[in-house]
Amino acid sequence: MKPIHEKEKQVVYLKERLNIFMEVLDSIDPEETEVEDIDRLIEMIDDIELKCEQFRSRG
C-alpha cells in the first residue's frame, strides 16, 4: 500500500479505522466474549497507534 502523506487523508484514514474499531466493539456481547476477541481489539488499537506514529514521523 502506498504511504499516505497528506494530512487530510491521514485523518480520514484514522477516522475510518476508529469507526471500524467502534463497530467491532459494539458488536461484541460481553457475556460471550472470548480471549481471542479481546486480543483482536488490542491488535486493532496497536495498528491504529502504529499508523499515528508513522503519520507523525512523516509530518
N, CA, C and O atoms as a Tinker XYZ file with bonds, in Angstrom:
   236  protein
     1  N      0.833000   -1.183000    0.000000    73     2
     2  CA     0.000000    0.000000    0.000000    64     1     3
     3  C      0.875000    1.244000    0.000000    63     2     4     5
     4  O      1.897000    1.282000    0.686000    81     3
     5  N      0.495000    2.238000   -0.745000    73     3     6
     6  CA     1.250000    3.476000   -0.877000    64     5     7
     7  C      1.131000    4.314000    0.405000    63     6     8     9
     8  O      0.037000    4.435000    0.955000    81     7
     9  N      2.241000    4.895000    0.889000    73     7    10
    10  CA     2.175000    5.725000    2.090000    64     9    11
    11  C      1.248000    6.927000    1.896000    63    10    12    13
    12  O      1.171000    7.509000    0.814000    81    11
    13  N      0.555000    7.275000    2.968000    73    11    14
    14  CA    -0.342000    8.431000    2.947000    64    13    15
    15  C      0.424000    9.615000    3.535000    63    14    16    17
    16  O      0.819000    9.589000    4.701000    81    15
    17  N      0.634000   10.659000    2.716000    73    15    18
    18  CA     1.413000   11.796000    3.181000    64    17    19
    19  C      0.561000   13.020000    3.482000    63    18    20    21
    20  O      0.933000   13.834000    4.326000    81    19
    21  N     -0.556000   13.162000    2.820000    73    19    22
    22  CA    -1.382000   14.346000    3.022000    64    21    23
    23  C     -2.126000   14.237000    4.350000    63    22    24    25
    24  O     -2.753000   13.218000    4.641000    81    23
    25  N     -2.047000   15.309000    5.159000    73    23    26
    26  CA    -2.646000   15.310000    6.495000    64    25    27
    27  C     -4.137000   14.997000    6.450000    63    26    28    29
    28  O     -4.640000   14.251000    7.290000    81    27
    29  N     -4.837000   15.555000    5.487000    73    27    30
    30  CA    -6.280000   15.331000    5.393000    64    29    31
    31  C     -6.585000   13.854000    5.167000    63    30    32    33
    32  O     -7.501000   13.305000    5.779000    81    31
    33  N     -5.819000   13.211000    4.291000    73    31    34
    34  CA    -6.022000   11.785000    4.023000    64    33    35
    35  C     -5.640000   10.941000    5.238000    63    34    36    37
    36  O     -6.252000    9.902000    5.489000    81    35
    37  N     -4.641000   11.377000    5.986000    73    35    38
    38  CA    -4.246000   10.670000    7.199000    64    37    39
    39  C     -5.384000   10.694000    8.215000    63    38    40    41
    40  O     -5.696000    9.674000    8.830000    81    39
    41  N     -5.995000   11.848000    8.385000    73    39    42
    42  CA    -7.099000   11.980000    9.331000    64    41    43
    43  C     -8.285000   11.117000    8.900000    63    42    44    45
    44  O     -8.902000   10.445000    9.726000    81    43
    45  N     -8.597000   11.137000    7.619000    73    43    46
    46  CA    -9.696000   10.316000    7.103000    64    45    47
    47  C     -9.401000    8.836000    7.354000    63    46    48    49
    48  O    -10.279000    8.088000    7.784000    81    47
    49  N     -8.179000    8.423000    7.086000    73    47    50
    50  CA    -7.789000    7.031000    7.302000    64    49    51
    51  C     -7.981000    6.642000    8.774000    63    50    52    53
    52  O     -8.560000    5.598000    9.076000    81    51
    53  N     -7.491000    7.492000    9.681000    73    51    54
    54  CA    -7.600000    7.187000   11.106000    64    53    55
    55  C     -9.056000    7.157000   11.565000    63    54    56    57
    56  O     -9.433000    6.311000   12.377000    81    55
    57  N     -9.864000    8.062000   11.056000    73    55    58
    58  CA   -11.291000    8.062000   11.404000    64    57    59
    59  C    -11.958000    6.769000   10.945000    63    58    60    61
    60  O    -12.764000    6.186000   11.670000    81    59
    61  N    -11.621000    6.331000    9.748000    73    59    62
    62  CA   -12.195000    5.083000    9.231000    64    61    63
    63  C    -11.793000    3.902000   10.102000    63    62    64    65
    64  O    -12.622000    3.058000   10.443000    81    63
    65  N    -10.528000    3.851000   10.453000    73    63    66
    66  CA   -10.043000    2.757000   11.304000    64    65    67
    67  C    -10.722000    2.777000   12.670000    63    66    68    69
    68  O    -11.093000    1.730000   13.202000    81    67
    69  N    -10.882000    3.967000   13.232000    73    67    70
    70  CA   -11.546000    4.074000   14.537000    64    69    71
    71  C    -13.015000    3.687000   14.437000    63    70    72    73
    72  O    -13.560000    3.071000   15.353000    81    71
    73  N    -13.653000    4.041000   13.337000    73    71    74
    74  CA   -15.053000    3.651000   13.139000    64    73    75
    75  C    -15.192000    2.136000   13.054000    63    74    76    77
    76  O    -16.117000    1.557000   13.623000    81    75
    77  N    -14.265000    1.495000   12.339000    73    75    78
    78  CA   -14.282000    0.036000   12.259000    64    77    79
    79  C    -14.102000   -0.566000   13.652000    63    78    80    81
    80  O    -14.797000   -1.511000   14.026000    81    79
    81  N    -13.165000   -0.010000   14.409000    73    79    82
    82  CA   -12.933000   -0.486000   15.769000    64    81    83
    83  C    -14.202000   -0.368000   16.608000    63    82    84    85
    84  O    -14.577000   -1.303000   17.316000    81    83
    85  N    -14.859000    0.786000   16.523000    73    83    86
    86  CA   -16.071000    1.010000   17.306000    64    85    87
    87  C    -17.182000    0.043000   16.895000    63    86    88    89
    88  O    -17.923000   -0.443000   17.749000    81    87
    89  N    -17.302000   -0.236000   15.611000    73    87    90
    90  CA   -18.313000   -1.189000   15.145000    64    89    91
    91  C    -18.046000   -2.585000   15.712000    63    90    92    93
    92  O    -18.964000   -3.272000   16.159000    81    91
    93  N    -16.793000   -2.985000   15.687000    73    91    94
    94  CA   -16.433000   -4.293000   16.243000    64    93    95
    95  C    -16.717000   -4.315000   17.737000    63    94    96    97
    96  O    -17.286000   -5.279000   18.249000    81    95
    97  N    -16.330000   -3.276000   18.423000    73    95    98
    98  CA   -16.547000   -3.180000   19.862000    64    97    99
    99  C    -18.033000   -3.242000   20.196000    63    98   100   101
   100  O    -18.432000   -3.949000   21.122000    81    99
   101  N    -18.842000   -2.519000   19.460000    73    99   102
   102  CA   -20.292000   -2.509000   19.692000    64   101   103
   103  C    -20.928000   -3.868000   19.430000    63   102   104   105
   104  O    -21.944000   -4.206000   20.039000    81   103
   105  N    -20.341000   -4.646000   18.534000    73   103   106
   106  CA   -20.938000   -5.930000   18.164000    64   105   107
   107  C    -20.600000   -7.050000   19.148000    63   106   108   109
   108  O    -21.188000   -8.130000   19.092000    81   107
   109  N    -19.670000   -6.793000   20.031000    73   107   110
   110  CA   -19.244000   -7.838000   20.964000    64   109   111
   111  C    -20.231000   -7.945000   22.123000    63   110   112   113
   112  O    -20.605000   -6.955000   22.752000    81   111
   113  N    -20.630000   -9.175000   22.374000    73   111   114
   114  CA   -21.501000   -9.463000   23.510000    64   113   115
   115  C    -20.610000   -9.798000   24.709000    63   114   116   117
   116  O    -19.899000  -10.803000   24.690000    81   115
   117  N    -20.645000   -8.969000   25.743000    73   115   118
   118  CA   -19.754000   -9.199000   26.901000    64   117   119
   119  C    -19.922000  -10.589000   27.527000    63   118   120   121
   120  O    -18.973000  -11.150000   28.075000    81   119
   121  N    -21.119000  -11.128000   27.438000    73   119   122
   122  CA   -21.370000  -12.448000   28.031000    64   121   123
   123  C    -20.702000  -13.573000   27.250000    63   122   124   125
   124  O    -20.445000  -14.646000   27.797000    81   123
   125  N    -20.420000  -13.328000   25.971000    73   123   126
   126  CA   -19.875000  -14.383000   25.120000    64   125   127
   127  C    -18.483000  -14.055000   24.576000    63   126   128   129
   128  O    -17.996000  -14.728000   23.668000    81   127
   129  N    -17.862000  -13.048000   25.116000    73   127   130
   130  CA   -16.560000  -12.615000   24.625000    64   129   131
   131  C    -15.480000  -13.622000   24.983000    63   130   132   133
   132  O    -15.385000  -14.079000   26.122000    81   131
   133  N    -14.681000  -13.953000   24.002000    73   131   134
   134  CA   -13.558000  -14.875000   24.191000    64   133   135
   135  C    -12.265000  -14.063000   24.299000    63   134   136   137
   136  O    -12.231000  -12.887000   23.939000    81   135
   137  N    -11.224000  -14.689000   24.790000    73   135   138
   138  CA    -9.914000  -14.043000   24.896000    64   137   139
   139  C     -9.444000  -13.588000   23.514000    63   138   140   141
   140  O     -8.820000  -12.535000   23.380000    81   139
   141  N     -9.746000  -14.382000   22.495000    73   139   142
   142  CA    -9.340000  -14.039000   21.124000    64   141   143
   143  C     -9.989000  -12.733000   20.660000    63   142   144   145
   144  O     -9.383000  -11.952000   19.926000    81   143
   145  N    -11.231000  -12.508000   21.101000    73   143   146
   146  CA   -11.921000  -11.266000   20.739000    64   145   147
   147  C    -11.202000  -10.056000   21.338000    63   146   148   149
   148  O    -11.017000   -9.036000   20.675000    81   147
   149  N    -10.811000  -10.187000   22.574000    73   147   150
   150  CA   -10.090000   -9.100000   23.251000    64   149   151
   151  C     -8.726000   -8.888000   22.599000    63   150   152   153
   152  O     -8.293000   -7.753000   22.402000    81   151
   153  N     -8.060000   -9.983000   22.270000    73   151   154
   154  CA    -6.767000   -9.889000   21.598000    64   153   155
   155  C     -6.897000   -9.153000   20.263000    63   154   156   157
   156  O     -6.041000   -8.342000   19.907000    81   155
   157  N     -7.970000   -9.441000   19.531000    73   155   158
   158  CA    -8.193000   -8.778000   18.239000    64   157   159
   159  C     -8.417000   -7.283000   18.428000    63   158   160   161
   160  O     -7.924000   -6.480000   17.636000    81   159
   161  N     -9.146000   -6.905000   19.454000    73   159   162
   162  CA    -9.362000   -5.480000   19.746000    64   161   163
   163  C     -8.037000   -4.800000   20.079000    63   162   164   165
   164  O     -7.772000   -3.686000   19.628000    81   163
   165  N     -7.225000   -5.464000   20.857000    73   163   166
   166  CA    -5.914000   -4.911000   21.215000    64   165   167
   167  C     -5.048000   -4.761000   19.966000    63   166   168   169
   168  O     -4.345000   -3.762000   19.812000    81   167
   169  N     -5.098000   -5.749000   19.079000    73   167   170
   170  CA    -4.367000   -5.659000   17.805000    64   169   171
   171  C     -4.812000   -4.450000   16.992000    63   170   172   173
   172  O     -3.987000   -3.735000   16.423000    81   171
   173  N     -6.113000   -4.231000   16.942000    73   171   174
   174  CA    -6.645000   -3.105000   16.179000    64   173   175
   175  C     -6.138000   -1.781000   16.750000    63   174   176   177
   176  O     -5.745000   -0.887000   16.000000    81   175
   177  N     -6.147000   -1.659000   18.076000    73   175   178
   178  CA    -5.650000   -0.441000   18.729000    64   177   179
   179  C     -4.155000   -0.268000   18.457000    63   178   180   181
   180  O     -3.696000    0.839000   18.172000    81   179
   181  N     -3.402000   -1.357000   18.545000    73   179   182
   182  CA    -1.963000   -1.306000   18.264000    64   181   183
   183  C     -1.698000   -0.843000   16.828000    63   182   184   185
   184  O     -0.792000   -0.046000   16.585000    81   183
   185  N     -2.494000   -1.349000   15.879000    73   183   186
   186  CA    -2.336000   -0.949000   14.473000    64   185   187
   187  C     -2.619000    0.547000   14.291000    63   186   188   189
   188  O     -1.905000    1.244000   13.570000    81   187
   189  N     -3.665000    1.021000   14.953000    73   187   190
   190  CA    -4.010000    2.445000   14.861000    64   189   191
   191  C     -2.894000    3.292000   15.483000    63   190   192   193
   192  O     -2.516000    4.327000   14.934000    81   191
   193  N     -2.374000    2.852000   16.620000    73   191   194
   194  CA    -1.273000    3.575000   17.267000    64   193   195
   195  C     -0.043000    3.623000   16.369000    63   194   196   197
   196  O      0.605000    4.664000   16.261000    81   195
   197  N      0.281000    2.510000   15.727000    73   195   198
   198  CA     1.424000    2.448000   14.819000    64   197   199
   199  C      1.244000    3.429000   13.662000    63   198   200   201
   200  O      2.182000    4.133000   13.289000    81   199
   201  N      0.035000    3.472000   13.093000    73   199   202
   202  CA    -0.231000    4.401000   11.991000    64   201   203
   203  C     -0.065000    5.845000   12.462000    63   202   204   205
   204  O      0.502000    6.671000   11.746000    81   203
   205  N     -0.556000    6.148000   13.656000    73   203   206
   206  CA    -0.404000    7.509000   14.202000    64   205   207
   207  C      1.073000    7.885000   14.298000    63   206   208   209
   208  O      1.458000    8.999000   13.941000    81   207
   209  N      1.892000    6.960000   14.776000    73   207   210
   210  CA     3.324000    7.216000   14.893000    64   209   211
   211  C      3.960000    7.419000   13.517000    63   210   212   213
   212  O      4.812000    8.291000   13.341000    81   211
   213  N      3.536000    6.602000   12.538000    73   211   214
   214  CA     4.073000    6.747000   11.183000    64   213   215
   215  C      3.695000    8.112000   10.606000    63   214   216   217
   216  O      4.535000    8.790000   10.014000    81   215
   217  N      2.451000    8.509000   10.774000    73   215   218
   218  CA     1.986000    9.793000   10.265000    64   217   219
   219  C      2.743000   10.948000   10.936000    63   218   220   221
   220  O      3.133000   11.916000   10.282000    81   219
   221  N      2.939000   10.825000   12.236000    73   219   222
   222  CA     3.648000   11.877000   12.989000    64   221   223
   223  C      5.092000   12.019000   12.496000    63   222   224   225
   224  O      5.606000   13.131000   12.375000    81   223
   225  N      5.741000   10.882000   12.214000    73   223   226
   226  CA     7.148000   10.920000   11.787000    64   225   227
   227  C      7.285000   11.491000   10.362000    63   226   228   229
   228  O      8.348000   11.987000    9.990000    81   227
   229  N      6.220000   11.417000    9.582000    73   227   230
   230  CA     6.253000   11.977000    8.232000    64   229   231
   231  C      5.948000   13.460000    8.224000    63   230   232   233
   232  O      6.241000   14.168000    7.261000    81   231
   233  N      5.346000   13.924000    9.329000    73   231   234
   234  CA     4.853000   15.291000    9.423000    64   233   235
   235  C      5.849000   16.331000    9.167000    63   234   236
   236  O      5.529000   17.519000    9.222000    81   235
